[in-house]
Structure formats: structure tokens, C-alpha cells
């Protein structure tokens, strides 16, 4: 029996487990999927917006893998600086695959970035997704204007949630505390701002169109900003997604101009999509927090990028959410390439000083960087699994304990097994019924999750 640990239970980790047990060449493979959290599914549970039910339904596919007889989920297992390192893991498993993602947000690197009221979009997503590390966090409920810096799908998610009415989210699994805060929100204007043009935005068209379908909200686009984009006049040469994005934005701009000419009345909440603005400072002070974001107008440089124009504009904001990308962080005990934010590897095999390290592998963002969509993790995982299985004969010769669960407990861990996760599911379903909501409601704190898991493991 070849015993493999997969670190991380998000899509890359589960797809890796699926690739390992779903082949016939090495039939005796047993996979233990370890996660720091007591809940599986990674960013599908804690990163997908609550109103994106179709994407969240991917949990059903991941669940079928984690219920495979040779796959074992063990949550609440700490791997890293305060937990198990590579040496400890290799004493328990023949091989270890690290699928730890790219958890750190990129920073803007501008004055005022750490003022009260300025947060990463990831922190905001964690809050409304009930990530236990975000318990007790507060996001300026008195804010009337919110600026989202970035023009990707995460930026769209947070802008959409800010613009939604709370009653529209009551039928989702959003935690009760976040739902109450969103119900009391006084935000009237949501500004989504990018430093380049509409043809270079990273969002997908489906998610972009959702903004225009929000009840009780208007989308405002400035035609003169769209026109700055060299590809705006004739988008035929753009990739399909970018071309469709430009067409959607053009339609909103024309509709807005027509409404203005007719004296149309704006709705209560307004979403402003702005382009060719580069943030240079968050204005405010430590006492009252952020008051505005100062931007420099940019212009195309003729090389596919932008350059500063020396013209500046301030947008009032009491809440700023930064969504400018992610980067990997060093994993204790593993080599790390700071330039790419990844672990050096060859087809998934971890490289130490340029040489493959026996029994150590990577998959997902820590392998290739924060690129692609959820489905991109599948071929990435298959490549790593193939490399591991090619090494299986040598790896299986190493001695490992008979029961990894006992070994993990001896190492100071308190794993939450699959029945514990089922206990959390049952508790969240009961919480939804208790609150009179139509869906299960996520438990948002560590203690509540671990108490529910303990009930399930009895």
C-alpha cells in the first residue's frame, strides 16, 4: 500500500486525490487529505460568493472524491511553522503533495494602505464566507462610499455583494452576523477601479453581466474612459472574453447616456466602473480612517501598458477593498522561489538545489502561480499524480506507521475526520432552521466548528 498525504482540500488537492486513486497502474494507493481547517473544499467553501450557487455546487463533485473508500479527509491538522513540517510528514506518509494555494494578497505599496477601513478583498470574502479566521471582523458599517481596487472576478464579487440587498442573500449560507451587517449597510456608491482599460480587464463576461442584473442598483460607465482604450473602437481583434466584456460595457455606456438625456432617475445604489486610474494614496488618518482614494489618470503607452499623465482625482471612500492579485508564501521546510511565489518543481516533483526531492510534490497555485480557473487545477493535478505514481515503486519501500491517524495524534494534532465534518454540516443545517432561513447557515467561529465536529465524531 502506497500512503500519500495531500495537503489542502480545495480543488487542486481533491483533484490530486482523485487522480491518485482513479488509475489502475498502481491500485494500492491510499490518500489522506489534510487541511488546517475542520471543513473541506477550500476556496469553493470559503472563496466563492454565496450567490454563486452553481459554482458552489462543485462541492458535490469534490465530496464524491472525499467519500472514496481509499481517500480520507482529516481536518484541523496544522502543517507549517506551528505544526507538522516536511520531515514529520515523511515519517508518516510515503509521499506528500502540497496543494496549499497562494494565500497572500498582493499589496498596493502606497501611502495610507493600512488605514482603518482599508482591507484586502480576500479578507472581505472570508468575512461573508464565514472563514473562522475572520470571526469578529468589522467592515465600516457606516460607510456610504466603497472603492474596490481591481477589475477581476474577485473584485466583481465584492462589488456585487456590497450592492445587493441583504434579503437577496438570506437564502444563501452567508453567516448571520455578516447578513445582519449587510442589512444595516449604508453604502450608496460602489466604485470598481482599474489602472488599465476595459479590454485588459480580468473579469469574465458572465460575472460582469451579473452587475447589470442586480435589482435596486444602477451600473455607471464613462464613455470617455472606454474611448481611451485603443481596442475599444474596434474590438474584433481581441480574445472572445475581452471582446464580449467591451460589448457589455459599451451597452451600459450607451444606456447611461440615453437615460441621462431623458432625465432618468438613478436607483438607490450605484456601481461605478472606472478605468485608466492608478491608486497613489489612501487619504485619511489613523483616528477616523480612510476618507478617499487618490488616483492618477493613466494613458496607454502604446506597448500594451499604461503610463501616468500627471493628472489626479480623488474618489470619496470610507471603505476600500484591494483586489490586485495573490502570491504564494514560503512553506516552512520547502524550497521557495520568491520571484514567482512558487515551489521549484519539475512536473510536480519538488526540486531541492535543482534535484528532485524523493516523496515531495506540489500541485495547484503553489506549483504554477495564481493563474487559471477552478478547472485548470485538474490537468495540473493529473500531471503531479502521474509523476508521483511513476516514483511509486521506490517510494513504497520506505517504512511508515500502520495507522497515520494515531501517528498524527501522537504528534500533537487533533484531526477532524469525515464524520466530524458531517457533524458540522448537520449543525449548520440546524442553525439555518433555527434562524428561519431557507438554507444551511455557516458556523463562523473556530469553537463552534470544533464543538459541532466533536459531536459528529462521537
Buried (B, 14 or more C-beta within 10 A) or exposed (E): EBBBBBBBBBBBBBBBBBBBBBBEEBEEBBBBBBBBBBBBBBBBBBBBBBBBEEBBEBBEEBBEBBEBEBBBBBBBBBBBEEBBBBEBBBBBBBBBBBBBBBBBBBEBEBEBBEBBBBBBBBBBBBBBBBBBEBBEBEBBBEBBBBBBBBBBBBBBBBBBBBBBBBEBBBBBBBBBBBBEBBEEBEBBBBBBBBBBBBBBBBBBBEBBBBBBEBEEBBBBBBBEBBEBBEBBEEBEEBEEBBBBBBEBBBBBBEBBEEBEEEEEEEBEBBBBBBBBBBBBBBBBEEEEBBBBBBBBBBEBEEEEEBEBEEEBEEBBBBBBBBBBBBBBBBBBBBBBBEEEBBBBBEEBBBBEEEEBBBBBBBBBBBBBBBEBEBEBBBEBBBBBBBBBBBBBEEBBEBEBBEEBBEBBEEBEBBBBBBEBBBBBBBBBBEBBEEEEBEBBBBBBBBEBBBBBBBBBBE
